[in-house]
Amino acid sequence: MTDDRPDGTESHDGDSAGADDDANSLTYADAGVDIGASEAATAALVGAVGGSEGDYAGLLDIGDRYLALATDGVGTKLLVAEALGDYSTVGIDCIAMNANDLVAAGVRPVAFVDYLAVDEPDEAFAEQVGEGLRAGADEAGLELVGGETAVMPEVIRGLDLAGTCAGLVAKNAVLPGVAEPGDALVGFPSSGIHSNGLTLARTASTREHEYTTPCPFGDYDTLGEALLEPTRIYTHLLSPMREHDVRAAAHITGGGWTNLERLGDNRYVVDDAFDPHPVFEFVQSAGEVADAEMHRTFNMGTGFVCALAPDDAAALAAGTDGRVIGRVASGSGVAIRGLEL
């Protein structure tokens, strides 16, 4: 499954600044991603196979260590790549979306296999995809150990790219996975939209523009190039996370800031998040998207969050490009920028 991951809800709550809840205000559901149906389908699948719905990775006991597995795809970001004829970065996204999920469990990724499905074979874009996979693997510090290319003209239109990442971790190095009231939250900047919510971003961006439109912000040549900015890879955080006794971590992907709720049944108060990249401001303005919808769909500038004791949090932030962005309290929900998610 390679479309956008769920974002949690499509309500506006009437709290948008500059994006009123009216007929022109775009939601993820309007763009084509039905969150309720997606969550119901996921729950049905998990229930049938006997898995755990909230885990970032599956862990298999192999003696003194765990073998960890995660799988994910690039989603509808591929449609932007197709429109521009530029597939050179989507392989990085594919590696990142999988490797970052392992990092959120405290696991070091070691190997990756890809699955490329196409309606017809094309050496040019296959080479570009491969270049991106190699670049992502190098950045993540893992090995590409194989893959599969399937030609399925009656199933696939264009191409689909997904993969599976394997990691190894000592049993005593797996993160507990649950934050505690009193913990601090350390956030780390994202590189842009990453690979979630692209259905909403694409729909908003192309209301009155084309992917080839000169980009009105940043150092990008075109708007499509800004949307293709590769997902940041966070494997460099593994050693600092262990050194500073991180209790739990969240990869801010589908569901946006509601991913913090995967750290346990607490209240997460975020009062110093990284500023949103200009691409988010553009998407919100172009689609007249409510603030709550933006924060339930996108990372809004912060791509990874750790929960740990306050003294350790200051040291973790000082030794990385992170900063203390908030705290864990008793209660429920996520409070950020005047919103209650």
C-alpha positions as CSV (number, residue, x, y, z in Angstrom):
1,M,0.0,0.0,0.0
2,T,1.8,3.1,-1.1
3,D,-0.7,6.0,-1.0
4,D,-0.5,8.6,1.8
5,R,-0.6,7.4,5.3
6,P,-3.7,8.4,7.4
7,D,-3.8,11.7,9.1
8,G,-6.3,11.0,11.9
9,T,-9.2,13.4,11.1
10,E,-10.4,15.9,8.6
11,S,-12.2,18.3,11.0
12,H,-11.3,22.0,11.2
13,D,-12.3,22.9,14.7
14,G,-12.8,26.5,13.6
15,D,-9.3,27.4,14.6
16,S,-7.6,28.2,11.3
17,A,-5.6,31.4,11.0
18,G,-6.1,32.6,7.4
19,A,-8.0,29.5,6.3
20,D,-11.8,29.7,7.1
21,D,-14.0,26.6,7.4
22,D,-15.9,27.3,4.2
23,A,-16.6,25.7,0.8
24,N,-13.1,26.6,-0.4
25,S,-11.3,25.2,2.6
26,L,-9.6,22.0,1.5
27,T,-9.3,18.9,3.7
28,Y,-7.4,15.6,3.3
29,A,-10.7,13.9,2.7
30,D,-11.7,16.4,0.0
31,A,-8.4,15.6,-1.7
32,G,-9.3,11.9,-1.8
33,V,-7.9,10.2,1.3
34,D,-10.8,9.0,3.4
35,I,-9.3,8.6,6.9
36,G,-12.1,6.7,8.5
37,A,-12.1,4.1,5.7
38,S,-8.3,3.9,5.8
39,E,-8.2,3.3,9.5
40,A,-10.9,0.7,9.4
41,A,-9.1,-1.2,6.7
42,T,-5.9,-1.1,8.6
43,A,-7.6,-2.3,11.8
44,A,-9.2,-5.1,9.8
45,L,-5.8,-6.2,8.3
46,V,-4.0,-6.0,11.7
47,G,-6.8,-7.9,13.3
48,A,-6.7,-10.7,10.7
49,V,-2.9,-11.2,10.9
50,G,-2.7,-10.7,14.7
51,G,-0.3,-7.8,14.7
52,S,0.0,-4.7,16.8
53,E,-1.4,-1.5,15.2
54,G,0.8,1.2,16.8
55,D,4.3,-0.3,16.5
56,Y,6.8,1.4,14.2
57,A,8.6,-2.0,13.6
58,G,7.9,-5.7,14.1
59,L,10.4,-7.4,16.4
60,L,11.4,-11.1,16.0
61,D,13.4,-12.8,18.9
62,I,16.5,-14.4,17.4
63,G,18.3,-15.2,20.6
64,D,20.4,-12.4,22.1
65,R,19.0,-9.8,19.7
66,Y,15.8,-8.8,17.9
67,L,15.5,-8.8,14.1
68,A,13.3,-5.8,13.3
69,L,11.3,-5.2,10.1
70,A,9.5,-2.2,8.7
71,T,7.8,-1.7,5.3
72,D,6.5,1.4,3.6
73,G,6.4,3.1,0.2
74,V,6.7,6.6,-1.3
75,G,3.0,7.2,-1.9
76,T,1.6,9.8,-4.3
77,K,4.8,11.8,-4.3
78,L,5.5,9.5,-7.2
79,L,2.9,11.5,-9.2
80,V,5.0,14.6,-8.8
81,A,8.1,12.8,-9.9
82,E,6.2,11.5,-13.0
83,A,4.9,15.0,-13.9
84,L,8.5,16.4,-13.8
85,G,10.1,13.3,-15.3
86,D,12.5,13.3,-12.3
87,Y,12.7,10.1,-10.3
88,S,16.2,10.8,-8.9
89,T,15.1,11.4,-5.3
90,V,12.1,9.0,-4.7
91,G,14.5,6.2,-3.8
92,I,15.8,8.3,-0.9
93,D,12.2,8.7,0.3
94,C,11.7,5.0,0.1
95,I,14.7,4.3,2.3
96,A,13.9,7.1,4.7
97,M,10.3,6.2,5.4
98,N,11.4,2.7,6.4
99,A,14.7,3.5,8.2
100,N,13.1,6.2,10.2
101,D,10.5,3.9,11.5
102,L,13.2,1.6,12.8
103,V,15.0,4.5,14.4
104,A,11.8,5.4,16.3
105,A,12.0,1.9,17.8
106,G,15.7,2.4,18.7
107,V,16.8,-0.1,16.0
108,R,19.7,0.4,13.6
109,P,18.7,-0.4,10.0
110,V,21.1,-2.8,8.3
111,A,19.6,-4.0,5.1
112,F,16.9,-3.0,2.6
113,V,15.0,-4.7,-0.3
114,D,12.9,-2.7,-2.8
115,Y,9.9,-3.5,-4.8
116,L,9.3,-1.5,-8.1
117,A,6.1,-2.2,-9.9
118,V,5.6,-0.6,-13.4
119,D,3.1,-0.7,-16.2
120,E,5.9,-1.0,-18.7
121,P,9.7,-1.3,-18.2
122,D,11.8,1.9,-18.7
123,E,15.5,1.9,-18.3
124,A,15.8,5.6,-17.8
125,F,13.5,6.0,-14.8
126,A,14.6,2.7,-13.3
127,E,18.2,4.0,-13.3
128,Q,17.0,7.2,-11.6
129,V,15.1,5.2,-9.0
130,G,18.2,3.1,-8.4
131,E,20.4,6.1,-7.9
132,G,18.1,7.4,-5.3
133,L,18.0,4.1,-3.5
134,R,21.8,4.0,-3.4
135,A,22.0,7.6,-2.1
136,G,19.5,6.8,0.6
137,A,21.2,3.6,1.6
138,D,24.5,5.4,1.9
139,E,23.0,8.1,4.1
140,A,21.2,5.6,6.3
141,G,24.3,3.4,6.6
142,L,22.6,0.2,5.4
143,E,23.0,-2.3,2.6
144,L,20.8,-2.8,-0.5
145,V,20.6,-6.6,-0.6
146,G,18.1,-7.1,-3.4
147,G,14.8,-6.2,-4.8
148,E,12.1,-7.0,-7.3
149,T,10.8,-5.3,-10.5
150,A,7.3,-6.4,-11.5
151,V,5.7,-5.4,-14.9
152,M,1.9,-5.3,-14.3
153,P,0.2,-3.2,-17.0
154,E,-3.4,-4.1,-15.9
155,V,-2.7,-3.3,-12.2
156,I,-0.2,-0.4,-12.2
157,R,-0.5,3.0,-13.9
158,G,3.0,4.4,-14.1
159,L,5.0,3.0,-11.2
160,D,4.9,2.2,-7.6
161,L,7.9,2.0,-5.3
162,A,8.0,0.4,-1.8
163,G,10.5,-1.5,0.3
164,T,11.2,-3.4,3.4
165,C,14.0,-2.5,5.9
166,A,15.6,-5.0,8.3
167,G,17.4,-4.0,11.5
168,L,19.2,-5.6,14.4
169,V,19.2,-4.5,18.0
170,A,20.4,-5.9,21.3
171,K,17.4,-6.7,23.5
172,N,18.5,-4.2,26.2
173,A,18.8,-1.4,23.6
174,V,15.1,-1.4,22.3
175,L,13.4,1.8,23.5
176,P,10.8,1.2,26.2
177,G,8.5,3.1,23.9
178,V,6.4,4.9,26.5
179,A,6.9,8.4,27.7
180,E,6.3,9.5,31.2
181,P,4.7,12.7,32.6
182,G,7.5,15.1,33.4
183,D,9.6,14.1,30.4
184,A,10.8,16.7,28.0
185,L,10.3,16.5,24.2
186,V,13.3,17.0,21.9
187,G,12.4,17.7,18.3
188,F,14.5,17.5,15.2
189,P,13.9,19.5,12.0
190,S,12.4,18.0,8.9
191,S,13.6,18.7,5.4
192,G,10.1,19.6,4.1
193,I,6.9,17.7,3.5
194,H,8.7,14.3,3.5
195,S,6.4,11.6,2.0
196,N,3.1,12.0,3.8
197,G,0.1,14.1,3.0
198,L,1.1,14.5,-0.7
199,T,-2.4,14.0,-1.9
200,L,-3.5,17.1,0.1
201,A,-0.3,19.0,-0.9
202,R,-0.7,18.1,-4.6
203,T,-4.4,19.0,-4.7
204,A,-3.8,22.3,-3.0
205,S,-0.7,23.2,-5.0
206,T,-2.3,22.5,-8.4
207,R,-5.6,24.4,-7.8
208,E,-4.1,27.4,-9.6
209,H,-0.6,26.3,-10.4
210,E,1.3,23.6,-12.3
211,Y,4.2,21.5,-11.0
212,T,6.4,23.3,-13.5
213,T,5.4,26.7,-12.2
214,P,8.5,28.7,-11.0
215,C,8.7,28.2,-7.3
216,P,7.6,31.3,-5.3
217,F,9.8,30.4,-2.3
218,G,13.2,28.9,-1.5
219,D,15.9,27.9,-3.9
220,Y,13.8,25.6,-6.0
221,D,13.4,26.1,-9.7
222,T,9.8,24.8,-9.8
223,L,7.0,24.1,-7.4
224,G,7.2,20.4,-8.1
225,E,10.9,20.4,-7.1
226,A,9.9,21.8,-3.7
227,L,7.3,19.0,-3.3
228,L,10.0,16.4,-4.2
229,E,12.5,17.5,-1.5
230,P,13.7,14.2,-0.1
231,T,12.6,12.9,3.3
232,R,15.3,13.4,5.9
233,I,16.9,10.3,7.3
234,Y,17.4,10.2,11.1
235,T,19.7,7.2,11.7
236,H,22.5,9.6,12.9
237,L,20.3,10.0,16.1
238,L,20.6,6.4,17.2
239,S,23.8,6.8,19.2
240,P,22.8,10.0,20.9
241,M,19.4,8.6,21.7
242,R,21.0,5.7,23.5
243,E,23.6,7.8,25.2
244,H,20.9,10.1,26.7
245,D,18.4,7.3,27.7
246,V,15.6,8.2,25.4
247,R,12.4,6.5,26.5
248,A,10.4,6.8,23.4
249,A,10.5,8.4,19.9
250,A,8.1,9.3,17.2
251,H,8.6,9.6,13.5
252,I,6.3,12.4,12.5
253,T,4.7,10.9,9.4
254,G,1.0,10.1,8.5
255,G,-1.2,11.7,11.2
256,G,1.2,14.6,11.6
257,W,1.5,15.7,15.2
258,T,-1.0,13.1,16.4
259,N,2.0,10.7,16.1
260,L,3.0,11.9,19.6
261,E,0.1,9.9,21.0
262,R,2.0,6.7,19.9
263,L,4.4,7.6,22.8
264,G,1.7,6.5,25.3
265,D,-1.5,7.8,27.0
266,N,-0.3,11.2,28.0
267,R,-0.8,14.9,27.1
268,Y,1.9,16.3,24.8
269,V,2.5,20.1,25.1
270,V,4.5,21.5,22.3
271,D,5.5,25.1,22.8
272,D,8.6,25.6,20.7
273,A,8.3,23.5,17.5
274,F,10.5,24.3,14.6
275,D,9.0,26.8,12.2
276,P,7.1,25.3,9.2
277,H,9.0,25.4,5.9
278,P,7.7,27.8,3.3
279,V,6.2,24.9,1.4
280,F,3.7,24.4,4.2
281,E,2.7,28.0,4.1
282,F,2.2,27.7,0.4
283,V,0.1,24.6,0.6
284,Q,-2.1,26.1,3.4
285,S,-2.6,29.3,1.5
286,A,-3.2,27.6,-1.9
287,G,-5.7,25.1,-0.4
288,E,-7.1,27.4,2.3
289,V,-6.4,24.5,4.6
290,A,-7.2,24.9,8.3
291,D,-4.4,25.0,10.9
292,A,-5.7,21.9,12.6
293,E,-5.8,20.0,9.3
294,M,-2.3,21.0,8.5
295,H,-1.0,19.7,11.8
296,R,-2.9,16.5,11.6
297,T,-1.5,15.9,8.1
298,F,2.0,17.2,7.9
299,N,5.1,17.4,10.1
300,M,5.0,21.2,9.9
301,G,8.8,21.5,10.2
302,T,9.6,18.9,12.8
303,G,10.2,15.3,11.5
304,F,11.3,13.4,14.6
305,V,10.6,13.7,18.4
306,C,12.2,12.0,21.4
307,A,10.8,11.8,25.0
308,L,13.3,11.7,27.9
309,A,14.2,13.1,31.3
310,P,14.6,16.9,31.2
311,D,18.3,16.9,32.2
312,D,19.1,14.3,29.5
313,A,17.0,16.3,27.0
314,A,19.1,19.4,27.3
315,A,22.3,17.3,26.6
316,L,20.7,15.5,23.7
317,A,19.7,18.8,22.1
318,A,23.1,20.4,22.7
319,G,24.9,17.5,21.0
320,T,22.6,17.4,17.9
321,D,20.6,19.7,15.7
322,G,17.6,19.2,18.0
323,R,16.0,21.4,20.6
324,V,13.6,21.0,23.5
325,I,10.2,21.7,22.0
326,G,7.9,20.8,24.8
327,R,7.0,18.4,27.6
328,V,4.9,15.4,28.5
329,A,2.1,16.0,31.0
330,S,-0.8,14.0,32.6
331,G,-3.9,13.9,30.4
332,S,-4.5,13.3,26.8
333,G,-4.1,14.9,23.3
334,V,-1.6,17.1,21.7
335,A,-1.4,20.9,22.3
336,I,0.5,22.8,19.7
337,R,0.3,26.4,18.4
338,G,-3.0,27.0,20.1
339,L,-4.5,23.8,18.7
340,E,-5.9,20.8,20.5
341,L,-5.4,17.7,18.4
